[in-house]
Amino acid sequence: MKKIFLVLLVFVLGASLMGCAANEPDGNNEINVGVAFYPMKDILLLIEDDLEEEGFDLVINEFSDYQVPNNLLQNEELDANMIQHDYFLQIFNESNNADLVTVQPIYHATFALYSKDYESLEEIPEGSSITMADDATNFSRSLYLLGQAGLLTFNDGKTTGLTVEDIATNPKRLQFVDRVPLTSLAQRYSETGLAVMYPTYARSLELVGDEQRLYVEQQDDVTEGYAISLVSRDDNKNSEKVQALIKHIASDEVREFLTDEYSWASKPAF
């Protein structure tokens, strides 16, 4: 009789534990997300309660660079990150044999040519040097912006992965040798007065809105790929965790936040 009782007890306990595991999404209710700049943390804090209502505990991991969050995501130490656009992601994948994927565009940053001294493109003197970011992705984006502005054209209609060798025409003989790390653009702009940069860095100079923006990047099929996005691995993009993130990030609540609090630097991408 005791043996029968023990067998029944083990069965009941086992069934109970299996039931608990089944109610816990993916066997673990923590969602670990990497962020590196404003306003991504604020967006996550905005949807934290919504995720909790679905049984998830949001864990926000903050970083000061863009490589580490991708490495941690690839190594399954993060579930997702919100630090990059798709062109940057593809370069990371190719360089690291990784399989990270864009799962939800969030916003388009207001990328622009800034000038302290000129009020129109026509006023830029021939031979002027334009300060740009030194990484390949943002340098290419900067050149493409100048192409949109009518200051450059490119060989064979090339639009991405641009270098100075791809320039077909440069009527003003603009110079592109002044390249600095992305985070140093604002400081360098203070010295040169002509630079292509993001509004986040312009704001560090107390520039807001359209102040000193000479030309703003236009949205087209190429620049759509520059939307800052939610990224996951290919093997977890359909998981309950990532799908919950997608659902709440692409919500009216987040769109209103971007419109009300961040319109000086971006526009929603959904």
C-alpha positions as CSV (number, residue, x, y, z in Angstrom):
1,M,0.0,0.0,0.0
2,K,2.8,2.4,0.9
3,K,4.5,1.7,-2.5
4,I,1.3,2.5,-4.3
5,F,0.9,5.8,-2.3
6,L,4.5,6.8,-3.1
7,V,4.0,6.1,-6.8
8,L,0.9,8.2,-6.8
9,L,2.6,11.0,-4.9
10,V,5.5,11.1,-7.4
11,F,3.1,11.2,-10.3
12,V,1.1,14.1,-8.8
13,L,4.2,16.1,-8.0
14,G,5.6,15.5,-11.5
15,A,2.4,16.5,-13.1
16,S,2.3,19.7,-11.0
17,L,5.8,20.6,-11.9
18,M,5.1,20.0,-15.6
19,G,2.1,22.3,-15.3
20,C,4.1,25.1,-13.8
21,A,6.7,24.8,-16.5
22,A,4.0,24.9,-19.2
23,N,2.7,28.2,-17.8
24,E,6.1,29.8,-17.9
25,P,6.9,31.3,-21.4
26,D,9.8,29.6,-23.0
27,G,10.6,28.0,-19.6
28,N,12.0,31.4,-18.4
29,N,9.9,34.5,-17.9
30,E,12.8,37.0,-18.1
31,I,13.2,39.0,-21.3
32,N,16.8,40.4,-21.6
33,V,17.1,43.3,-23.9
34,G,20.2,45.4,-24.7
35,V,20.1,49.1,-25.3
36,A,22.8,51.8,-25.8
37,F,21.2,55.2,-26.3
38,Y,18.1,57.3,-25.8
39,P,15.2,56.7,-26.1
40,M,15.3,52.9,-26.2
41,K,15.4,52.5,-22.4
42,D,12.5,54.8,-22.1
43,I,10.5,52.9,-24.7
44,L,11.1,49.6,-22.8
45,L,10.1,51.2,-19.5
46,L,6.9,52.4,-21.2
47,I,5.9,48.8,-22.1
48,E,7.3,47.1,-19.0
49,D,3.9,46.8,-17.3
50,D,2.3,45.5,-20.5
51,L,4.9,42.7,-20.7
52,E,4.4,41.9,-17.0
53,E,0.7,41.5,-17.6
54,E,1.6,38.8,-20.1
55,G,3.9,37.0,-17.5
56,F,7.2,38.4,-18.6
57,D,9.9,40.2,-16.4
58,L,11.7,42.8,-18.5
59,V,15.5,43.1,-17.8
60,I,17.1,46.1,-19.5
61,N,20.8,45.9,-20.1
62,E,22.6,49.2,-20.9
63,F,25.8,49.4,-22.9
64,S,28.1,52.2,-24.1
65,D,29.0,50.5,-27.4
66,Y,27.3,48.6,-30.3
67,Q,29.5,45.5,-30.6
68,V,29.0,44.0,-27.2
69,P,25.1,43.9,-27.3
70,N,25.4,42.0,-30.7
71,N,27.9,39.5,-29.3
72,L,25.8,38.8,-26.3
73,L,22.7,38.4,-28.4
74,Q,24.5,36.0,-30.7
75,N,25.7,34.0,-27.7
76,E,22.1,33.8,-26.4
77,E,22.9,36.0,-23.3
78,L,20.3,38.5,-24.6
79,D,16.9,37.8,-26.2
80,A,17.0,41.0,-28.3
81,N,18.6,44.4,-28.6
82,M,17.6,47.9,-29.9
83,I,20.9,49.5,-30.9
84,Q,21.2,49.5,-34.7
85,H,19.8,49.7,-38.2
86,D,19.7,46.8,-40.7
87,Y,22.8,47.9,-42.7
88,F,25.0,47.9,-39.5
89,L,23.4,44.6,-38.6
90,Q,24.4,43.0,-41.9
91,I,28.0,44.1,-41.6
92,F,28.1,42.5,-38.1
93,N,26.6,39.3,-39.4
94,E,29.1,39.0,-42.3
95,S,32.1,39.8,-40.0
96,N,31.1,37.4,-37.2
97,N,29.3,34.6,-39.1
98,A,26.2,35.5,-37.1
99,D,22.5,35.1,-37.8
100,L,20.9,38.2,-36.2
101,V,17.7,39.6,-37.8
102,T,15.7,42.8,-37.8
103,V,12.3,41.9,-36.5
104,Q,10.7,45.4,-35.9
105,P,11.7,48.8,-37.2
106,I,11.2,51.4,-34.5
107,Y,12.1,54.9,-35.7
108,H,14.0,56.8,-38.4
109,A,16.6,59.2,-37.0
110,T,16.8,62.7,-38.5
111,F,20.2,62.4,-40.2
112,A,21.3,65.7,-41.5
113,L,24.1,68.0,-42.9
114,Y,24.7,70.7,-40.3
115,S,26.3,74.1,-40.9
116,K,27.2,76.9,-38.5
117,D,28.1,79.3,-41.4
118,Y,25.8,78.7,-44.3
119,E,22.1,78.9,-44.8
120,S,21.8,77.0,-48.2
121,L,23.7,74.3,-50.1
122,E,24.6,76.9,-52.7
123,E,26.6,78.9,-50.2
124,I,29.0,76.0,-49.4
125,P,32.3,77.1,-51.0
126,E,34.2,74.8,-53.4
127,G,36.8,72.6,-51.7
128,S,35.0,72.7,-48.4
129,S,35.8,69.8,-46.0
130,I,32.8,68.0,-44.5
131,T,33.2,66.2,-41.2
132,M,31.8,62.7,-41.2
133,A,31.7,59.5,-39.1
134,D,34.6,57.2,-39.7
135,D,32.8,53.9,-39.6
136,A,32.0,52.4,-43.0
137,T,28.2,52.3,-42.6
138,N,27.7,55.9,-41.4
139,F,30.3,57.2,-43.9
140,S,28.3,55.6,-46.7
141,R,25.1,57.0,-45.3
142,S,26.7,60.5,-45.2
143,L,27.8,60.3,-48.8
144,Y,24.3,59.1,-49.9
145,L,22.8,62.1,-48.0
146,L,25.0,64.4,-50.0
147,G,23.9,62.6,-53.1
148,Q,20.3,63.2,-52.2
149,A,21.2,66.9,-51.7
150,G,22.5,67.0,-55.3
151,L,26.1,67.6,-54.2
152,L,27.4,64.2,-55.5
153,T,26.6,61.4,-57.9
154,F,27.8,57.9,-57.8
155,N,29.1,55.3,-60.3
156,D,26.6,52.7,-61.6
157,G,23.9,54.1,-59.4
158,K,25.4,52.6,-56.3
159,T,23.5,53.5,-53.1
160,T,25.0,51.5,-50.2
161,G,28.5,50.6,-49.1
162,L,29.7,53.9,-50.6
163,T,33.3,55.1,-50.5
164,V,35.0,58.1,-52.1
165,E,36.0,55.8,-55.0
166,D,32.3,55.4,-55.9
167,I,31.9,59.2,-56.4
168,A,31.2,60.0,-60.1
169,T,30.8,63.7,-59.9
170,N,31.6,66.2,-57.2
171,P,31.1,69.7,-58.7
172,K,32.1,71.6,-55.5
173,R,35.2,69.4,-55.0
174,L,34.1,68.7,-51.5
175,Q,36.7,67.0,-49.2
176,F,35.9,64.0,-47.0
177,V,39.2,63.4,-45.2
178,D,38.0,64.7,-41.8
179,R,36.5,61.5,-40.4
180,V,36.0,60.9,-36.7
181,P,34.3,58.4,-34.4
182,L,30.5,58.8,-34.3
183,T,30.6,60.0,-30.7
184,S,33.2,62.7,-31.5
185,L,31.2,64.3,-34.3
186,A,29.6,67.1,-32.1
187,Q,33.0,68.1,-30.7
188,R,34.6,68.2,-34.1
189,Y,31.7,70.1,-35.6
190,S,32.3,72.8,-33.1
191,E,35.7,73.3,-34.8
192,T,34.8,72.8,-38.4
193,G,31.3,74.1,-38.7
194,L,30.2,71.6,-41.4
195,A,29.3,68.0,-40.6
196,V,26.9,65.2,-41.2
197,M,25.5,63.8,-37.9
198,Y,22.6,62.5,-35.9
199,P,20.4,64.8,-33.8
200,T,21.4,63.1,-30.6
201,Y,24.9,64.5,-31.0
202,A,23.6,67.9,-32.2
203,R,21.6,68.2,-29.1
204,S,24.7,67.9,-27.0
205,L,25.6,71.2,-28.6
206,E,22.2,72.6,-27.5
207,L,21.0,72.5,-31.1
208,V,17.3,71.4,-31.3
209,G,14.8,71.0,-34.0
210,D,16.0,72.3,-37.4
211,E,18.6,74.6,-35.9
212,Q,21.7,74.6,-38.2
213,R,20.3,71.8,-40.4
214,L,21.3,72.6,-43.9
215,Y,19.8,69.4,-45.5
216,V,17.8,66.5,-43.9
217,E,17.9,62.9,-45.2
218,Q,14.9,62.1,-47.3
219,Q,13.0,58.8,-46.9
220,D,13.3,56.4,-49.8
221,D,13.8,52.7,-50.4
222,V,17.5,53.0,-49.4
223,T,17.0,55.0,-46.2
224,E,14.2,52.8,-45.0
225,G,17.0,50.3,-44.1
226,Y,18.5,52.8,-41.7
227,A,15.5,52.6,-39.3
228,I,16.7,51.9,-35.7
229,S,15.2,48.5,-35.0
230,L,14.5,45.6,-32.6
231,V,16.8,42.8,-33.4
232,S,16.8,39.1,-32.4
233,R,18.4,35.9,-33.5
234,D,16.9,34.0,-36.4
235,D,16.3,31.0,-34.1
236,N,14.3,33.0,-31.5
237,K,12.5,35.6,-33.7
238,N,9.2,33.6,-33.4
239,S,9.5,33.0,-29.7
240,E,6.9,34.2,-27.2
241,K,9.3,36.7,-25.8
242,V,10.3,38.4,-29.0
243,Q,6.7,38.4,-30.3
244,A,5.6,40.1,-27.1
245,L,8.3,42.7,-27.6
246,I,7.2,43.3,-31.2
247,K,3.6,43.6,-30.2
248,H,4.1,46.2,-27.6
249,I,6.9,48.2,-29.3
250,A,4.8,48.6,-32.4
251,S,1.9,50.0,-30.3
252,D,0.0,53.2,-30.4
253,E,1.5,54.0,-27.0
254,V,5.0,53.9,-28.3
255,R,4.2,55.7,-31.5
256,E,2.6,58.6,-29.4
257,F,5.7,58.7,-27.2
258,L,8.0,59.0,-30.2
259,T,5.8,61.7,-31.7
260,D,5.4,63.7,-28.5
261,E,8.8,63.3,-26.9
262,Y,11.3,62.5,-29.7
263,S,10.0,64.2,-32.8
264,W,12.9,66.6,-32.7
265,A,15.2,63.7,-33.6
266,S,13.1,61.0,-35.3
267,K,9.8,59.8,-36.7
268,P,8.1,56.4,-36.0
269,A,8.9,53.6,-38.5
270,F,5.7,51.7,-37.9
